[in-house]
Structure formats: structure tokens, C-alpha cells
Amino acid sequence: MPDEPDAVLSLRATAHPLRLRMLSLLTGAELSAAEVARELGISHANASYHLRVLLEAGAVVVASEEKIRGGVAKRYRHPWESRPGEKASPGDQEVYVRATAEELVRRARLRKPRTRAMFSDAELWVTPDVWQRAEELVRQASALVHAEAQPPRSPGTVHVNLTAATFQMDEETDR
């Protein structure tokens, strides 16, 4: 894997439902492996392993280190502004899409009853201007929730999901 482009390494590393959850957690907070493990209900060793995979792929960074009981704990964060996968192969992109779809199913099961939700799926033909506007609105919504993300369970926050996939279809291969 060392000869692969960084985007491909990042995409492969994030194409795992547990790692997708970790990236979400690390968007709004700098957390140690122990804190990630507690929040996700997994072992510290499992959290450490997956964080190392994400770190090696550049999907997370070490934000700080702190001394704890004679040792040093790394605190990780997700630099959400960087987006993996734009130069990845179709096969690698498919793995990422499948992991995202699996994670969306898990999140949908956690939907709070009797609250507003929006599910939208479309394969349509629109003008380039309409498409450009729609794509920009989705980017703005994504940037807003990522930039305003808070640590898990912070007072005054609500646990939400925003999953979006926007892309232009290939007219030559859509049949």
C-alpha cells in the first residue's frame, strides 16, 4: 500500500463502518483512544488499532498529547475539510460507498421517534445551473454541521445525521 496515492489510502482506511463513526466523533472533539473506546462501546485496543489505521492514512491527526498515569495519551481529531476518494479507483470508491450505506442503516435505526427527518434519493436530469446550485447547497450544509460539531453529549446539543452523496452520472454507462 505505500505506493498508493494518499487519497486511495485514506479512502480505504475510512471504508469501514467503525472508522466512519470515529471520524464523526473526532470532527467535534479531540479524543484519546480510551475516550473513543468508551463512546463507541469497544475495547481500548480495538480503538487504538483503528485510530492507527486512520492516522497512517492521514484521515486523522494527532492534535495533542497529555501525560496520564506516567504514560502519554495522544488526542486525535479529524480534519474534515479534506475529502478522500476523488482520485480513487471505482472499486475503492464502491467499498467506501458500501461502508457509508451500512453506517447509514445503523444511524437510521437510532432515529429519534416523532422527530422531523428528511430522506431524499434522486436520479434525475436537470440543467447544469440547477445541478451546480443543488451541489453548492449540499456542500454548505455539510460544511456547517462539520464546522459546528461539538464533543459527544455536550449540553445543549442534539445527536444528528447528515449523509449526502452528490455526483454527476455518466450518460454513456447508465443503461
C-alpha positions in Angstrom: 0.0 0.0 0.0 2.9 2.5 0.4 3.0 3.2 -3.4 -0.7 4.2 -3.5 -1.8 7.8 -3.7 -2.8 9.4 -0.3 -6.4 9.7 -1.4 -6.7 6.0 -2.0 -5.1 5.1 1.3 -7.5 7.5 3.1 -10.5 6.1 1.2 -9.6 2.5 2.1 -8.9 3.4 5.7 -12.3 5.1 6.1 -14.2 2.4 4.2 -15.1 0.7 7.5 -18.3 1.5 9.5 -16.5 1.7 12.8 -13.9 4.1 11.4 -16.6 6.2 9.9 -18.1 6.6 13.4 -14.7 7.5 14.7 -14.3 10.2 12.2 -17.7 11.7 13.1 -16.7 11.7 16.8 -13.3 13.3 16.0 -14.9 16.1 14.0 -16.2 17.9 17.0 -13.6 17.0 19.6 -10.1 15.9 20.2 -10.3 12.5 21.9 -7.9 9.8 23.1 -8.2 6.2 22.1 -9.7 5.5 25.6 -12.4 8.2 25.2 -13.2 6.9 21.7 -13.5 3.3 23.1 -15.8 4.4 25.9 -18.1 6.4 23.5 -18.3 3.6 21.0 -18.5 0.7 23.5 -15.4 -1.0 22.1 -12.1 -2.1 23.7 -9.3 0.3 24.1 -7.1 -2.0 22.0 -9.7 -2.0 19.2 -10.0 1.8 19.3 -6.2 2.2 19.2 -5.9 -0.2 16.2 -8.5 1.7 14.2 -7.1 5.1 15.1 -3.6 4.0 14.0 -5.1 2.9 10.6 -6.8 6.3 10.2 -3.6 8.1 11.3 -1.4 6.2 8.9 -3.8 7.1 6.1 -3.9 10.8 7.0 -7.6 10.7 7.9 -6.9 11.8 11.5 -4.1 13.8 13.0 -2.6 13.9 16.5 -4.0 17.1 17.9 -2.2 17.0 21.2 -0.6 14.7 23.8 -1.1 14.6 27.5 0.5 12.7 30.4 -1.7 10.2 32.1 -0.5 8.0 34.9 3.1 8.0 33.8 2.3 7.5 30.1 1.4 9.7 27.2 -2.0 9.7 25.6 -2.5 11.0 22.1 -5.6 13.0 21.4 -6.8 12.7 17.8 -9.0 14.9 15.6 -10.5 14.6 12.1 -9.5 17.3 9.7 -12.9 17.1 8.0 -12.1 19.7 5.3 -10.0 17.1 3.4 -12.2 14.7 1.4 -10.9 11.3 0.5 -11.6 9.4 -2.7 -11.6 11.9 -5.5 -8.7 10.1 -7.3 -9.6 6.6 -6.1 -10.4 3.8 -8.4 -14.1 2.9 -9.0 -13.6 -0.3 -6.9 -12.2 1.6 -3.9 -15.0 4.2 -4.2 -17.5 1.3 -4.1 -16.0 0.0 -0.9 -16.4 3.4 0.7 -20.0 3.8 -0.6 -20.9 0.4 0.8 -19.4 1.2 4.2 -21.3 4.6 4.2 -24.5 2.8 3.3 -24.1 0.3 6.1 -23.4 3.1 8.5 -26.5 5.0 7.3 -28.6 1.9 8.1 -27.2 1.8 11.6 -27.9 5.5 12.1 -31.4 5.3 10.7 -32.2 2.7 13.4 -31.2 5.3 16.0 -33.6 8.0 14.7 -35.5 9.7 17.5 -39.2 8.8 17.1 -41.6 11.5 16.2 -38.9 14.0 15.1 -38.5 15.6 11.6 -36.5 13.7 9.2 -35.7 14.1 5.5 -34.8 11.2 3.2 -34.2 12.1 -0.4 -33.0 10.0 -3.2 -32.9 11.1 -6.8 -31.6 10.1 -10.2 -32.8 12.9 -12.4 -32.0 15.1 -15.4 -31.6 18.8 -14.6 -30.0 21.8 -16.1 -26.3 22.4 -15.3 -27.3 25.6 -13.4 -29.8 23.7 -11.2 -27.2 21.0 -10.5 -24.5 23.5 -9.6 -26.8 25.3 -7.2 -28.0 22.0 -5.5 -24.4 20.7 -5.2 -23.4 24.0 -3.5 -26.3 23.9 -1.1 -25.3 20.4 0.0 -21.7 21.5 0.4 -22.8 24.4 2.5 -24.9 22.2 4.8 -22.1 19.7 5.2 -19.6 22.4 6.0 -22.0 24.0 8.5 -22.6 20.9 10.6 -18.9 19.8 10.5 -17.6 23.3 11.5 -20.1 23.5 14.3 -19.7 19.9 15.6 -19.4 19.7 19.4 -17.9 16.9 21.6 -20.3 14.0 22.1 -23.2 14.6 24.5 -22.3 18.3 25.1 -25.0 20.2 26.9 -27.4 22.0 24.5 -26.6 19.7 21.6 -28.6 17.1 19.7 -27.2 14.0 18.0 -27.8 14.3 14.3 -27.0 12.6 11.0 -26.2 14.3 7.7 -25.3 11.9 4.9 -25.1 13.2 1.3 -23.7 11.9 -2.0 -23.7 14.2 -4.9 -22.2 13.4 -8.3 -23.0 13.7 -12.0 -24.0 10.4 -13.7 -22.0 9.1 -16.7 -24.5 9.2 -19.6 -22.5 6.6 -21.5 -22.7 3.9 -18.8 -26.1 4.5 -17.2 -28.0 1.9 -19.1 
